[in-house]
Amino acid sequence: MRVKEAQSPFEVALTFDSLGRVTQIGDAKLGYNAFNMMETFDREGVRARYSYDERTGLRNGKVVNGKAVFFVLDEKDRVAQEKDPFGNVLSGIAYGEKGTETLTKDGKT
């Protein structure tokens, strides 16, 4: 297990397992199923599943409610984007300094 501590008040700590997969973002815990798909959980159980690409560090898949998702957890962009099946961005969440710059550089939040 490896922990990357937050470097500023705008970042959160990341915890990785022995395979280099993110297992915790701040207080949010992530799990992986037998197909190496990342799963996020809420009180009712599995909320979303994401596939994982070891080469690029990208995770993508489908949320249980049917929305397509593109989720970036690498150390460069720090942006999570929710997209529809046609690739249009529905919403975006950024964390860390780089992600904040990405979302606010056009004057939009």
C-alpha positions as CSV (number, residue, x, y, z in Angstrom):
1,M,0.0,0.0,0.0
2,R,1.3,3.5,-0.9
3,V,-0.2,6.8,0.2
4,K,0.3,10.1,-1.7
5,E,-0.4,12.8,0.9
6,A,-2.1,16.0,-0.1
7,Q,0.4,18.7,-1.0
8,S,-2.0,21.6,-0.4
9,P,-5.4,22.4,1.2
10,F,-6.9,21.9,-2.3
11,E,-5.8,18.3,-2.7
12,V,-6.8,15.0,-1.1
13,A,-4.7,12.1,-0.1
14,L,-4.7,9.1,-2.5
15,T,-4.1,5.5,-1.4
16,F,-2.9,2.9,-3.9
17,D,-2.8,-0.9,-3.5
18,S,0.2,-3.2,-4.5
19,L,-1.0,-3.2,-8.1
20,G,-0.9,0.6,-8.3
21,R,-4.7,1.0,-8.3
22,V,-6.3,3.8,-6.3
23,T,-8.2,2.4,-3.3
24,Q,-9.0,5.5,-1.5
25,I,-9.5,9.2,-2.4
26,G,-9.7,11.2,0.8
27,D,-12.3,9.5,2.8
28,A,-14.0,7.7,-0.2
29,K,-13.1,4.1,-0.5
30,L,-13.0,2.3,-3.8
31,G,-13.1,-1.5,-4.5
32,Y,-12.3,-3.7,-7.4
33,N,-14.3,-6.7,-8.6
34,A,-13.1,-9.9,-10.2
35,F,-13.0,-8.2,-13.6
36,N,-10.6,-5.5,-12.4
37,M,-13.4,-2.9,-12.6
38,M,-13.3,-0.2,-10.0
39,E,-16.5,0.1,-7.9
40,T,-17.7,3.0,-5.8
41,F,-20.1,2.4,-3.0
42,D,-23.0,4.2,-1.2
43,R,-25.4,3.0,1.5
44,E,-27.4,0.9,-0.9
45,G,-24.3,-0.9,-2.3
46,V,-22.5,-0.5,-5.5
47,R,-23.2,3.0,-7.0
48,A,-21.0,2.8,-10.1
49,R,-18.4,0.7,-11.9
50,Y,-15.5,1.8,-13.9
51,S,-13.0,-0.1,-16.1
52,Y,-9.3,0.6,-15.6
53,D,-6.6,1.1,-18.2
54,E,-3.2,0.6,-16.6
55,R,-1.3,2.2,-19.5
56,T,-3.1,5.6,-19.3
57,G,-4.5,5.5,-15.7
58,L,-8.0,6.2,-17.1
59,R,-11.0,4.6,-15.7
60,N,-14.3,4.6,-17.6
61,G,-17.4,2.6,-17.7
62,K,-21.1,2.9,-17.0
63,V,-22.8,4.2,-13.9
64,V,-25.4,1.8,-12.6
65,N,-28.2,4.2,-13.6
66,G,-27.1,3.9,-17.3
67,K,-25.1,7.1,-17.7
68,A,-21.7,6.8,-19.5
69,V,-18.8,8.0,-17.4
70,F,-15.3,9.1,-18.1
71,F,-13.3,9.4,-14.9
72,V,-9.7,10.6,-14.8
73,L,-7.7,10.0,-11.6
74,D,-4.2,10.6,-12.8
75,E,-1.8,13.1,-11.2
76,K,-1.9,15.5,-14.1
77,D,-5.5,16.6,-14.7
78,R,-7.4,15.6,-11.5
79,V,-10.7,15.9,-13.3
80,A,-13.8,13.7,-13.3
81,Q,-16.2,14.2,-16.1
82,E,-19.6,12.6,-16.5
83,K,-20.5,12.2,-20.2
84,D,-23.6,11.0,-22.0
85,P,-23.4,8.1,-24.5
86,F,-22.5,10.5,-27.3
87,G,-19.5,11.9,-25.5
88,N,-21.0,15.2,-24.4
89,V,-19.8,16.4,-21.0
90,L,-22.8,16.6,-18.6
91,S,-20.8,17.7,-15.5
92,G,-17.3,17.9,-14.2
93,I,-15.6,17.7,-10.9
94,A,-12.1,18.9,-10.3
95,Y,-9.8,18.5,-7.3
96,G,-6.3,19.8,-6.6
97,E,-4.7,22.9,-8.1
98,K,-4.4,21.6,-11.7
99,G,-8.0,20.4,-11.8
100,T,-9.2,23.8,-10.5
101,E,-7.3,25.6,-13.2
102,T,-8.8,23.2,-15.8
103,L,-12.4,24.1,-14.9
104,T,-12.0,27.8,-14.2
105,K,-9.7,29.0,-17.0
106,D,-12.6,29.7,-19.3
107,G,-14.5,31.6,-16.5
108,K,-16.9,28.7,-16.0
109,T,-17.3,26.5,-12.9
